[in-house]
Amino acid sequence: MKTALVWFRRDLRLTDNTALHHALRDAESIVPVFTFDPKILKLPDVGSRRVAYLLACLDSLDKNLRHLGGRLILRAGDPVDVLRRLAKESGAEAVYWNKDYEPFALKRDAAVAAMCRSEGLVAHDFHDQCLQPPGEVLKQDGTPYTVFTPFSRVWKEKPVAAPLARPLSVRVPEKIPSDPLPTLESLGHKLDIILPAAGERAAGDALKAFMKEAVGRYKSCRDLPAVEGTSRMSPHLRFGTISPRTILASAGEARAKHRGSAAEVDVYVNELIWRDFYKHILHHFPHVEKGSFRKEYDAIEWPNDKGLFAAWCEGRTGYPIVDAAMRQLNQTGWMHNRLRMITASFLTKDLLVDWKWGERYFMKQLLDGDLAANNGGWQWAAGTGTDAQPYFRIFNPSSQTAKFDPKEEFIRKYVPEVDRPSYARPVVVHSEQRNRALALYKAAR
């Protein structure tokens, strides 16, 4: 084959990129392309932070391609139209891409595949986003798992492919024009935080630092928000500037090197399995995108007090651990995982606000906003999802603080006025709201 298009989406890297690897193997030259789809850019949960981070990742990808002799072609428009035109411009015979499992993406990719058939192009799509793709981890009767523990048990029995090597060179036809990389403002957004480092090199550096300094104490420190005990790989996984296979392989090396820390590393690997699990749930049960996994909980009559929701969003509930967590999110675009559970439980079980309100707010603010992970986490906290302990698990903010931020180091970083009279009074009484929450859920059941 002379020329192939390689359609980049959530895989903005050169190392261990399955579609890119196969295209470079099969074609003499490739056209690496990214499309700015106006349908996606106009979605209500597409926040300025993720758009800014996307632009930084694309700039990095283009520089990496140029280092190998290629370049990234940028186009705006419906991917079906963009790829059709680009195939004609370049004389491409095939289109290569890595699969995405979100409902919107599945429809879009089916439309692109149909276009390829009508235009005489060969469509090649590959599993790349998960360590075990949807359909690979099933019960004996062929149905999907809906509980994590048995899912993880079967998941661990299956082999995971080793990471693919970084290509040594990339050949791109010279006369294919590209749009300039747009500015954030031209896309209708403004940035309100300082972005962390983006791109493939930043992802690799972050992974090396974590494996060297923190993975050996991950189990011990991962729930302590005042400690740098987590990997911070989630934005890189969200945009695909690193592959989950690369992370898993690095964890395996760390486990072999420090056998005394094997249990700590295994807990980290479990988080990668959780990532797969929620992607499988979204793929097999797409109704979770718009409602509860356990459909009976769609009947909950949430009070949805807008004033309480605003206090939660702005970090002024009078509950220090909740306020500190929300301020971390608002100021940085990231939130510690333990705090995501605490704040989600508080919104739903204390403030009695629909979990979908919180899910949308997180998606708007998070750099690592991912439909499957965000939805799965919120439904876990709300008790409407796959978890075996549903509605009656209610986090107490005070006991969570005593356990995970006992010296209030994290709290004082983001809520310095916590001991002053000016600090907000609690907007609700936890013990009273707990009883109200239980009554709401029981009524729906």
MARSE-802145 format. One record per residue (C-alpha): residue number from 1; residue in three letters; x, y, z. Coordinates in Angstrom, 2 decimals. Each point is the difference from the previous one (the first is absolute). Layout:
REM MARSE-802145
<node NUM,"ALA",<X,Y,Z>>
...
END
This chain:
REM MARSE-802145
<node 1,"MET",<0.00,0.00,0.00>>
<node 2,"LYS",<1.30,3.43,-0.90>>
<node 3,"THR",<-1.87,2.31,2.43>>
<node 4,"ALA",<-2.24,-0.39,3.02>>
<node 5,"LEU",<-1.77,2.46,2.27>>
<node 6,"VAL",<0.61,-0.36,3.74>>
<node 7,"TRP",<-2.85,1.63,1.90>>
<node 8,"PHE",<1.14,1.11,3.45>>
<node 9,"ARG",<-2.61,0.52,2.72>>
<node 10,"ARG",<0.64,-1.03,3.62>>
<node 11,"ASP",<3.42,-1.47,-0.78>>
<node 12,"LEU",<2.23,3.06,-0.42>>
<node 13,"ARG",<3.34,-1.82,0.10>>
<node 14,"LEU",<2.48,-1.84,-2.21>>
<node 15,"THR",<1.18,-2.71,2.42>>
<node 16,"ASP",<-2.22,-3.09,0.31>>
<node 17,"ASN",<-2.70,1.34,-2.30>>
<node 18,"THR",<-1.63,-3.03,-1.61>>
<node 19,"ALA",<-1.63,1.70,-2.99>>
<node 20,"LEU",<3.14,2.01,-0.77>>
<node 21,"HIS",<2.17,-3.12,0.29>>
<node 22,"HIS",<-2.09,-1.94,-2.52>>
<node 23,"ALA",<-0.30,2.92,-2.42>>
<node 24,"LEU",<3.77,0.52,-0.03>>
<node 25,"ARG",<0.46,-3.71,-0.60>>
<node 26,"ASP",<-2.53,-0.18,-2.83>>
<node 27,"ALA",<0.50,3.29,-1.89>>
<node 28,"GLU",<2.94,1.79,-1.61>>
<node 29,"SER",<-1.21,3.33,1.38>>
<node 30,"ILE",<-2.68,1.12,2.43>>
<node 31,"VAL",<-2.11,3.09,0.54>>
<node 32,"PRO",<-0.35,0.54,3.77>>
<node 33,"VAL",<-3.21,2.01,0.49>>
<node 34,"PHE",<-1.96,1.48,2.87>>
<node 35,"THR",<-3.45,1.47,-0.60>>
<node 36,"PHE",<-1.57,2.74,2.08>>
<node 37,"ASP",<-3.58,-1.24,0.02>>
<node 38,"PRO",<-2.43,2.89,0.68>>
<node 39,"LYS",<-2.55,-2.46,1.40>>
<node 40,"ILE",<2.42,-0.93,2.79>>
<node 41,"LEU",<1.24,3.52,0.62>>
<node 42,"LYS",<-3.58,1.18,0.55>>
<node 43,"LEU",<-0.93,-2.67,2.52>>
<node 44,"PRO",<-0.99,1.61,3.34>>
<node 45,"ASP",<2.47,-2.03,2.08>>
<node 46,"VAL",<3.04,0.89,-2.13>>
<node 47,"GLY",<1.88,2.32,2.33>>
<node 48,"SER",<2.57,2.62,-0.94>>
<node 49,"ARG",<2.64,-1.80,2.04>>
<node 50,"ARG",<-0.18,-3.21,-1.99>>
<node 51,"VAL",<-0.08,1.89,-3.29>>
<node 52,"ALA",<3.15,1.90,1.04>>
<node 53,"TYR",<1.68,-3.22,1.05>>
<node 54,"LEU",<-1.01,-1.62,-3.30>>
<node 55,"LEU",<1.67,2.83,-1.93>>
<node 56,"ALA",<3.19,-0.43,2.01>>
<node 57,"CYS",<-0.03,-3.76,-0.68>>
<node 58,"LEU",<-0.51,0.58,-3.74>>
<node 59,"ASP",<2.87,2.49,-0.09>>
<node 60,"SER",<2.22,-2.60,1.67>>
<node 61,"LEU",<-1.14,-2.74,-2.41>>
<node 62,"ASP",<0.79,2.17,-3.01>>
<node 63,"LYS",<3.49,0.75,1.33>>
<node 64,"ASN",<0.62,-3.70,0.62>>
<node 65,"LEU",<-1.12,-0.87,-3.52>>
<node 66,"ARG",<2.23,2.70,-1.47>>
<node 67,"HIS",<2.94,-1.41,1.95>>
<node 68,"LEU",<-0.55,-3.27,-1.89>>
<node 69,"GLY",<-0.43,1.67,-3.39>>
<node 70,"GLY",<-3.77,0.39,-0.01>>
<node 71,"ARG",<-2.62,2.51,1.15>>
<node 72,"LEU",<-3.56,0.10,1.28>>
<node 73,"ILE",<-2.77,1.05,-2.38>>
<node 74,"LEU",<-2.74,1.99,1.74>>
<node 75,"ARG",<-3.47,0.45,-1.47>>
<node 76,"ALA",<-3.32,1.29,1.32>>
<node 77,"GLY",<-3.37,-1.54,-0.80>>
<node 78,"ASP",<-1.99,-3.19,0.09>>
<node 79,"PRO",<2.53,-2.88,-0.01>>
<node 80,"VAL",<-1.94,-1.80,-2.75>>
<node 81,"ASP",<0.40,2.97,-2.36>>
<node 82,"VAL",<3.54,0.85,1.10>>
<node 83,"LEU",<1.33,-3.54,-0.46>>
<node 84,"ARG",<-1.78,-0.44,-3.34>>
<node 85,"ARG",<1.57,3.18,-1.38>>
<node 86,"LEU",<3.40,-0.76,1.47>>
<node 87,"ALA",<0.02,-3.49,-1.49>>
<node 88,"LYS",<-0.65,1.49,-3.45>>
<node 89,"GLU",<2.67,2.70,0.47>>
<node 90,"SER",<2.65,-2.48,1.07>>
<node 91,"GLY",<-1.00,-3.03,-2.05>>
<node 92,"ALA",<-0.33,-1.99,3.19>>
<node 93,"GLU",<-1.33,-3.53,-0.30>>
<node 94,"ALA",<-0.86,-0.65,3.65>>
<node 95,"VAL",<-0.86,1.67,3.30>>
<node 96,"TYR",<1.46,-1.23,3.30>>
<node 97,"TRP",<-1.29,0.90,3.45>>
<node 98,"ASN",<-0.23,-1.28,3.57>>
<node 99,"LYS",<-3.42,-0.88,1.37>>
<node 100,"ASP",<-1.91,2.17,2.45>>
<node 101,"TYR",<-2.84,-1.54,2.01>>
<node 102,"GLU",<-2.17,2.97,0.90>>
<node 103,"PRO",<-3.48,0.09,-1.58>>
<node 104,"PHE",<0.67,3.19,-1.99>>
<node 105,"ALA",<3.33,-1.37,-1.25>>
<node 106,"LEU",<-1.51,-3.32,-1.05>>
<node 107,"LYS",<-2.57,1.76,-2.20>>
<node 108,"ARG",<2.63,2.33,-1.46>>
<node 109,"ASP",<2.40,-2.85,-0.76>>
<node 110,"ALA",<-2.77,-2.06,-1.60>>
<node 111,"ALA",<-0.73,2.96,-2.29>>
<node 112,"VAL",<3.69,0.24,-0.94>>
<node 113,"ALA",<0.15,-3.73,-0.69>>
<node 114,"ALA",<-3.08,0.31,-2.25>>
<node 115,"MET",<1.65,2.88,-1.86>>
<node 116,"CYS",<3.10,-2.14,-0.52>>
<node 117,"ARG",<-2.08,-2.78,-1.52>>
<node 118,"SER",<-1.78,2.41,-2.34>>
<node 119,"GLU",<3.29,1.60,-1.10>>
<node 120,"GLY",<1.90,-3.26,-0.47>>
<node 121,"LEU",<2.27,0.64,2.97>>
<node 122,"VAL",<1.07,-2.75,2.37>>
<node 123,"ALA",<-0.91,0.77,3.64>>
<node 124,"HIS",<2.30,-1.39,2.69>>
<node 125,"ASP",<-0.97,0.53,3.63>>
<node 126,"PHE",<1.89,-1.39,2.98>>
<node 127,"HIS",<-0.47,-0.59,3.70>>
<node 128,"ASP",<2.46,2.31,1.74>>
<node 129,"GLN",<-1.77,1.96,2.75>>
<node 130,"CYS",<-0.42,-2.82,2.53>>
<node 131,"LEU",<2.33,-2.68,1.30>>
<node 132,"GLN",<-2.81,-2.50,-0.57>>
<node 133,"PRO",<-2.53,1.34,-2.52>>
<node 134,"PRO",<-3.75,-0.36,0.45>>
<node 135,"GLY",<-1.11,-3.51,-0.90>>
<node 136,"GLU",<3.19,-1.64,1.26>>
<node 137,"VAL",<-1.01,-0.32,3.67>>
<node 138,"LEU",<-3.32,-1.83,0.15>>
<node 139,"LYS",<-1.79,-2.51,2.20>>
<node 140,"GLN",<-0.16,-3.62,-1.07>>
<node 141,"ASP",<-3.42,0.62,-1.51>>
<node 142,"GLY",<1.40,2.80,-2.17>>
<node 143,"THR",<-1.59,2.87,1.92>>
<node 144,"PRO",<1.97,2.94,1.41>>
<node 145,"TYR",<1.03,0.29,3.63>>
<node 146,"THR",<-1.74,2.65,2.05>>
<node 147,"VAL",<2.00,-0.48,3.21>>
<node 148,"PHE",<3.65,1.02,0.16>>
<node 149,"THR",<1.53,-2.81,2.06>>
<node 150,"PRO",<-0.92,-2.93,-2.29>>
<node 151,"PHE",<0.76,2.21,-3.01>>
<node 152,"SER",<3.50,0.67,1.32>>
<node 153,"ARG",<0.56,-3.67,0.76>>
<node 154,"VAL",<-0.68,-1.01,-3.62>>
<node 155,"TRP",<1.81,3.11,-1.29>>
<node 156,"LYS",<3.20,-1.12,1.76>>
<node 157,"GLU",<-0.14,-3.40,-1.66>>
<node 158,"LYS",<0.33,1.53,-3.46>>
<node 159,"PRO",<3.29,1.08,-1.59>>
<node 160,"VAL",<0.67,3.63,-0.87>>
<node 161,"ALA",<2.04,0.83,-3.08>>
<node 162,"ALA",<3.42,1.58,0.53>>
<node 163,"PRO",<0.35,3.66,-1.04>>
<node 164,"LEU",<0.90,0.63,-3.63>>
<node 165,"ALA",<3.26,1.79,-0.75>>
<node 166,"ARG",<0.16,3.65,-0.96>>
<node 167,"PRO",<0.35,0.43,-3.78>>
<node 168,"LEU",<3.40,1.08,-1.31>>
<node 169,"SER",<-1.32,2.10,-2.88>>
<node 170,"VAL",<-3.23,1.27,-1.50>>
<node 171,"ARG",<-0.50,0.91,-3.65>>
<node 172,"VAL",<-2.82,2.44,-0.81>>
<node 173,"PRO",<-0.83,1.28,-3.53>>
<node 174,"GLU",<1.32,3.55,-0.37>>
<node 175,"LYS",<-2.86,1.75,-1.78>>
<node 176,"ILE",<-2.79,-0.73,2.46>>
<node 177,"PRO",<-1.06,3.34,1.56>>
<node 178,"SER",<-0.82,0.29,3.67>>
<node 179,"ASP",<-2.03,2.55,1.92>>
<node 180,"PRO",<1.98,1.85,2.68>>
<node 181,"LEU",<-0.41,-1.13,3.58>>
<node 182,"PRO",<-2.90,2.12,1.25>>
<node 183,"THR",<0.25,2.18,3.06>>
<node 184,"LEU",<-2.17,-0.71,2.99>>
<node 185,"GLU",<-1.76,3.32,-0.48>>
<node 186,"SER",<-0.81,-0.77,-3.64>>
<node 187,"LEU",<-1.84,-3.10,1.20>>
<node 188,"GLY",<-2.09,2.11,2.36>>
<node 189,"HIS",<1.79,-0.81,3.25>>
<node 190,"LYS",<2.04,1.76,2.67>>
<node 191,"LEU",<2.43,-1.68,2.38>>
<node 192,"ASP",<-0.37,0.55,3.73>>
<node 193,"ILE",<2.76,-2.24,1.39>>
<node 194,"ILE",<3.69,-0.67,-0.57>>
<node 195,"LEU",<0.27,-3.11,-2.13>>
<node 196,"PRO",<2.31,-2.83,1.07>>
<node 197,"ALA",<2.53,-1.27,-2.53>>
<node 198,"ALA",<-1.66,-1.75,-2.93>>
<node 199,"GLY",<1.13,-2.40,-2.71>>
<node 200,"GLU",<1.81,-3.28,-0.33>>
<node 201,"ARG",<3.27,1.06,1.64>>
<node 202,"ALA",<-1.82,1.50,2.98>>
<node 203,"ALA",<-1.94,-3.25,0.41>>
<node 204,"GLY",<3.19,-2.05,-0.10>>
<node 205,"ASP",<1.73,2.26,2.50>>
<node 206,"ALA",<-2.97,-0.16,2.38>>
<node 207,"LEU",<-0.10,-3.78,-0.22>>
<node 208,"LYS",<3.72,-0.35,0.71>>
<node 209,"ALA",<-0.24,2.30,3.00>>
<node 210,"PHE",<-2.97,-1.90,1.41>>
<node 211,"MET",<1.61,-3.40,-0.46>>
<node 212,"LYS",<3.20,1.22,1.62>>
<node 213,"GLU",<-1.44,1.95,2.90>>
<node 214,"ALA",<-3.54,-1.04,0.82>>
<node 215,"VAL",<-1.22,-3.32,-1.41>>
<node 216,"GLY",<1.78,-1.90,2.77>>
<node 217,"ARG",<-2.20,1.72,2.59>>
<node 218,"TYR",<-3.12,0.34,-2.12>>
<node 219,"LYS",<-2.27,-2.15,2.17>>
<node 220,"SER",<1.13,1.85,3.11>>
<node 221,"CYS",<-0.25,3.54,-1.36>>
<node 222,"ARG",<-2.54,0.06,-2.82>>
<node 223,"ASP",<-2.87,1.13,2.26>>
<node 224,"LEU",<1.89,2.88,1.61>>
<node 225,"PRO",<-0.68,3.21,-1.95>>
<node 226,"ALA",<2.79,1.92,1.75>>
<node 227,"VAL",<2.56,-2.50,-1.34>>
<node 228,"GLU",<1.19,-0.35,-3.59>>
<node 229,"GLY",<-0.96,-3.65,0.00>>
<node 230,"THR",<-1.89,-0.42,-3.29>>
<node 231,"SER",<1.32,-0.27,-3.54>>
<node 232,"ARG",<-1.80,3.01,-1.54>>
<node 233,"MET",<-0.10,-2.03,-3.23>>
<node 234,"SER",<-3.74,0.51,-0.54>>
<node 235,"PRO",<0.23,3.05,-2.33>>
<node 236,"HIS",<2.63,-1.81,-2.07>>
<node 237,"LEU",<-2.20,-3.09,-0.26>>
<node 238,"ARG",<-2.99,2.18,-0.86>>
<node 239,"PHE",<1.76,1.48,-3.03>>
<node 240,"GLY",<2.08,-3.05,-0.79>>
<node 241,"THR",<3.40,1.64,0.34>>
<node 242,"ILE",<0.98,-3.28,1.65>>
<node 243,"SER",<-1.49,-3.46,-0.41>>
<node 244,"PRO",<-1.36,-2.12,2.86>>
<node 245,"ARG",<2.30,-2.80,-1.23>>
<node 246,"THR",<3.05,2.19,0.57>>
<node 247,"ILE",<-1.18,0.78,3.52>>
<node 248,"LEU",<-0.73,-3.67,0.75>>
<node 249,"ALA",<3.40,-1.08,-1.32>>
<node 250,"SER",<1.71,2.65,2.12>>
<node 251,"ALA",<-1.93,-1.18,3.06>>
<node 252,"GLY",<1.11,-3.56,-0.73>>
<node 253,"GLU",<3.63,1.11,-0.10>>
<node 254,"ALA",<-0.41,1.85,3.30>>
<node 255,"ARG",<-1.61,-3.05,1.58>>
<node 256,"ALA",<2.85,-2.25,-1.09>>
<node 257,"LYS",<2.63,2.48,1.15>>
<node 258,"HIS",<-1.50,0.63,3.43>>
<node 259,"ARG",<-1.61,-3.27,1.04>>
<node 260,"GLY",<-0.55,1.30,3.50>>
<node 261,"SER",<-2.37,2.58,-1.50>>
<node 262,"ALA",<-1.91,-2.47,-2.18>>
<node 263,"ALA",<-3.27,0.48,1.89>>
<node 264,"GLU",<0.28,3.78,-0.40>>
<node 265,"VAL",<0.52,-0.34,-3.76>>
<node 266,"ASP",<-2.87,-2.48,-0.31>>
<node 267,"VAL",<-2.39,2.52,1.48>>
<node 268,"TYR",<1.06,2.48,-2.68>>
<node 269,"VAL",<-0.54,-2.58,-2.74>>
<node 270,"ASN",<-3.48,-0.52,1.42>>
<node 271,"GLU",<-0.76,3.62,-0.89>>
<node 272,"LEU",<0.81,-0.77,-3.65>>
<node 273,"ILE",<-2.45,-2.90,0.20>>
<node 274,"TRP",<-2.66,2.34,1.40>>
<node 275,"ARG",<0.60,2.24,-3.02>>
<node 276,"ASP",<-0.71,-2.93,-2.32>>
<node 277,"PHE",<-3.01,-1.06,2.06>>
<node 278,"TYR",<-1.79,3.33,-0.35>>
<node 279,"LYS",<0.70,0.11,-3.74>>
<node 280,"HIS",<-1.49,-3.48,-0.32>>
<node 281,"ILE",<-3.06,1.07,2.00>>
<node 282,"LEU",<-0.55,3.02,-2.26>>
<node 283,"HIS",<0.44,-2.15,-3.11>>
<node 284,"HIS",<-2.37,-2.79,1.08>>
<node 285,"PHE",<-2.52,2.23,1.83>>
<node 286,"PRO",<-0.05,3.31,-1.90>>
<node 287,"HIS",<-3.11,1.13,1.90>>
<node 288,"VAL",<2.33,1.02,2.86>>
<node 289,"GLU",<0.99,3.06,-2.02>>
<node 290,"LYS",<-3.41,1.55,0.67>>
<node 291,"GLY",<-1.30,-1.81,3.07>>
<node 292,"SER",<0.62,-2.41,2.83>>
<node 293,"PHE",<1.55,-3.41,-0.61>>
<node 294,"ARG",<-2.64,-1.30,2.42>>
<node 295,"LYS",<-2.97,1.49,-1.79>>
<node 296,"GLU",<-2.25,-0.04,3.07>>
<node 297,"TYR",<2.05,2.89,1.39>>
<node 298,"ASP",<-1.06,2.25,-2.85>>
<node 299,"ALA",<-3.18,0.37,2.05>>
<node 300,"ILE",<1.77,1.79,2.87>>
<node 301,"GLU",<-1.69,3.34,0.62>>
<node 302,"TRP",<3.05,2.16,0.63>>
<node 303,"PRO",<-0.74,3.33,1.74>>
<node 304,"ASN",<2.74,1.61,-2.14>>
<node 305,"ASP",<0.43,3.20,2.00>>
<node 306,"LYS",<1.86,2.33,-2.37>>
<node 307,"GLY",<1.45,2.03,2.87>>
<node 308,"LEU",<1.53,-3.08,1.59>>
<node 309,"PHE",<1.35,-1.12,-3.37>>
<node 310,"ALA",<1.65,3.40,-0.51>>
<node 311,"ALA",<1.57,-0.20,3.48>>
<node 312,"TRP",<1.40,-3.43,-0.88>>
<node 313,"CYS",<1.37,1.17,-3.36>>
<node 314,"GLU",<1.68,3.03,1.58>>
<node 315,"GLY",<1.44,-1.79,3.04>>
<node 316,"ARG",<-1.98,1.82,2.69>>
<node 317,"THR",<-2.07,-2.74,1.62>>
<node 318,"GLY",<1.53,0.44,3.45>>
<node 319,"TYR",<1.41,-3.53,-0.16>>
<node 320,"PRO",<3.77,0.59,-0.30>>
<node 321,"ILE",<0.99,-3.21,-1.82>>
<node 322,"VAL",<-2.76,0.51,-2.58>>
<node 323,"ASP",<0.83,3.68,-0.50>>
<node 324,"ALA",<3.74,-0.67,-0.32>>
<node 325,"ALA",<-0.65,-2.70,-2.58>>
<node 326,"MET",<-2.29,2.17,-2.11>>
<node 327,"ARG",<2.45,2.87,0.13>>
<node 328,"GLN",<2.78,-2.33,-1.14>>
<node 329,"LEU",<-2.17,-0.95,-2.97>>
<node 330,"ASN",<-0.91,3.59,-0.82>>
<node 331,"GLN",<3.56,1.28,0.31>>
<node 332,"THR",<1.93,-2.85,-1.67>>
<node 333,"GLY",<-2.32,-2.06,-2.21>>
<node 334,"TRP",<0.77,-3.13,2.01>>
<node 335,"MET",<-1.28,-1.60,3.18>>
<node 336,"HIS",<1.47,-2.75,2.14>>
<node 337,"ASN",<-1.94,-3.27,-0.41>>
<node 338,"ARG",<-0.91,-0.38,3.68>>
<node 339,"LEU",<-1.38,3.52,-0.10>>
<node 340,"ARG",<-2.05,-0.79,-3.09>>
<node 341,"MET",<-1.76,-2.68,2.02>>
<node 342,"ILE",<-0.51,2.28,3.00>>
<node 343,"THR",<-1.36,2.94,-2.01>>
<node 344,"ALA",<-2.26,-2.21,-2.11>>
<node 345,"SER",<-1.42,-1.71,3.06>>
<node 346,"PHE",<-0.54,3.39,1.65>>
<node 347,"LEU",<-1.84,1.46,-2.98>>
<node 348,"THR",<-2.36,-2.94,-0.33>>
<node 349,"LYS",<-0.43,-1.26,3.57>>
<node 350,"ASP",<0.35,3.27,1.98>>
<node 351,"LEU",<-1.21,2.67,-2.40>>
<node 352,"LEU",<-2.47,-2.35,-1.74>>
<node 353,"VAL",<0.94,1.25,-3.46>>
<node 354,"ASP",<-0.25,-2.26,-3.06>>
<node 355,"TRP",<3.32,-1.69,-0.73>>
<node 356,"LYS",<-0.31,1.01,-3.66>>
<node 357,"TRP",<0.39,3.66,1.03>>
<node 358,"GLY",<3.33,-0.81,1.64>>
<node 359,"GLU",<1.08,-2.22,-2.86>>
<node 360,"ARG",<-0.50,2.85,-2.48>>
<node 361,"TYR",<1.83,2.49,2.23>>
<node 362,"PHE",<2.99,-2.32,0.32>>
<node 363,"MET",<0.09,-0.57,-3.76>>
<node 364,"LYS",<0.07,3.74,-0.56>>
<node 365,"GLN",<2.88,0.58,2.45>>
<node 366,"LEU",<2.20,-3.11,-0.22>>
<node 367,"LEU",<3.01,-0.25,-2.29>>
<node 368,"ASP",<-0.40,-3.76,0.14>>
<node 369,"GLY",<-3.77,0.11,-0.58>>
<node 370,"ASP",<-0.88,-3.38,-1.51>>
<node 371,"LEU",<-3.59,-1.12,-0.46>>
<node 372,"ALA",<0.47,-3.60,1.13>>
<node 373,"ALA",<2.19,0.73,3.04>>
<node 374,"ASN",<-1.92,3.09,1.11>>
<node 375,"ASN",<-3.39,-1.64,-0.41>>
<node 376,"GLY",<1.14,-3.19,1.70>>
<node 377,"GLY",<1.47,1.90,2.93>>
<node 378,"TRP",<-3.09,2.13,0.50>>
<node 379,"GLN",<-2.37,-2.95,-0.17>>
<node 380,"TRP",<2.22,-1.89,2.46>>
<node 381,"ALA",<-0.21,2.90,2.46>>
<node 382,"ALA",<-3.70,0.56,-0.56>>
<node 383,"GLY",<-0.77,-3.69,0.44>>
<node 384,"THR",<-1.78,-0.20,-3.36>>
<node 385,"GLY",<2.72,-1.95,-1.80>>
<node 386,"THR",<1.55,-3.45,-0.09>>
<node 387,"ASP",<1.38,-0.09,3.53>>
<node 388,"ALA",<-1.11,-2.73,2.40>>
<node 389,"GLN",<-0.49,2.54,2.83>>
<node 390,"PRO",<-2.54,2.44,-1.43>>
<node 391,"TYR",<-1.96,2.84,1.51>>
<node 392,"PHE",<0.70,-0.58,3.70>>
<node 393,"ARG",<3.74,0.82,-0.26>>
<node 394,"ILE",<0.21,3.63,1.11>>
<node 395,"PHE",<3.33,1.66,0.71>>
<node 396,"ASN",<0.24,2.10,3.16>>
<node 397,"PRO",<2.17,3.05,-0.85>>
<node 398,"SER",<1.33,0.24,3.55>>
<node 399,"SER",<1.12,-3.63,0.25>>
<node 400,"GLN",<1.44,0.16,-3.51>>
<node 401,"THR",<2.05,3.03,1.08>>
<node 402,"ALA",<1.21,-1.74,3.16>>
<node 403,"LYS",<1.09,-3.01,-2.00>>
<node 404,"PHE",<1.54,1.55,-3.10>>
<node 405,"ASP",<0.99,3.58,0.94>>
<node 406,"PRO",<0.37,-0.22,3.79>>
<node 407,"LYS",<2.33,3.00,0.29>>
<node 408,"GLU",<-2.13,1.96,-2.47>>
<node 409,"GLU",<3.04,0.70,-2.16>>
<node 410,"PHE",<-1.97,-0.30,-3.21>>
<node 411,"ILE",<-2.95,1.92,1.38>>
<node 412,"ARG",<2.13,2.95,1.11>>
<node 413,"LYS",<1.63,0.20,-3.42>>
<node 414,"TYR",<-3.31,0.73,-1.68>>
<node 415,"VAL",<-2.11,1.31,2.90>>
<node 416,"PRO",<2.44,2.21,1.93>>
<node 417,"GLU",<-2.89,1.72,1.80>>
<node 418,"VAL",<-1.24,-3.26,1.51>>
<node 419,"ASP",<0.56,1.16,3.60>>
<node 420,"ARG",<-1.22,3.56,-0.48>>
<node 421,"PRO",<-3.49,1.30,0.80>>
<node 422,"SER",<-0.33,0.92,-3.67>>
<node 423,"TYR",<-0.03,-3.65,-1.06>>
<node 424,"ALA",<-3.37,-1.21,-1.26>>
<node 425,"ARG",<-2.39,-1.66,2.42>>
<node 426,"PRO",<-1.08,-3.55,-0.97>>
<node 427,"VAL",<-2.83,0.24,-2.52>>
<node 428,"VAL",<-1.61,-3.24,1.26>>
<node 429,"VAL",<0.21,-2.35,2.99>>
<node 430,"HIS",<1.56,-3.28,-1.11>>
<node 431,"SER",<-1.93,-2.28,2.36>>
<node 432,"GLU",<-3.34,1.48,-1.05>>
<node 433,"GLN",<0.79,-0.14,-3.72>>
<node 434,"ARG",<1.16,-3.57,0.28>>
<node 435,"ASN",<-3.45,-1.05,1.17>>
<node 436,"ARG",<-1.67,2.02,-2.75>>
<node 437,"ALA",<2.24,-1.62,-2.62>>
<node 438,"LEU",<-0.82,-3.52,1.19>>
<node 439,"ALA",<-3.70,0.82,-0.17>>
<node 440,"LEU",<0.34,1.34,-3.57>>
<node 441,"TYR",<1.74,-3.14,-1.21>>
<node 442,"LYS",<-2.39,-2.34,1.78>>
<node 443,"ALA",<-2.95,1.78,-1.55>>
<node 444,"ALA",<1.48,-0.47,-3.48>>
<node 445,"ARG",<0.63,-3.67,0.64>>
END
